[in-house]
Amino acid sequence: MAANKDKIDDAALALLYITLHDDNRAWKGMDWDVLGRLHEKGMIHDPVGKVKSVVFTPEGLERAKLFKEMFEE
């Protein structure tokens, strides 16, 4: 079965939004390949490093609000 990586990335971005703190940071408890793709797409700043969170870009933060569409009742 082939997976649609764009849909996976959107879901991961929305799930990162759940851990939003300090205005634009999220805990990076995601698969490294997914975080790498989100970085390549300009949704988050470089996830590599010792810091345990990633920083959303302005565009990424807006897109992460998909969480509301995907998961809110």
Steps between C-alpha positions, in 0.01 A plus 500: 500500500639838401458776757420858406788681671335841456200383703731347760690830522176698542387266778842523671494879477153505653615268779803720568251782551364315805831559678524868403675714763689831513296630205670298224677196647385137513651191660670294230380154585454406134673275253822663373406442135173687552676787679752514217225526238323771702828692513552458123146632441574807714251412774755477783853621554783245502403223746856367544659578834482436872199724558192288564266724305467635148407850392212551259549741214211749465369297207539176695314638800208600278495160331525324838163648585365216284482333840172681558353366176635150550446435869270745678144393567 
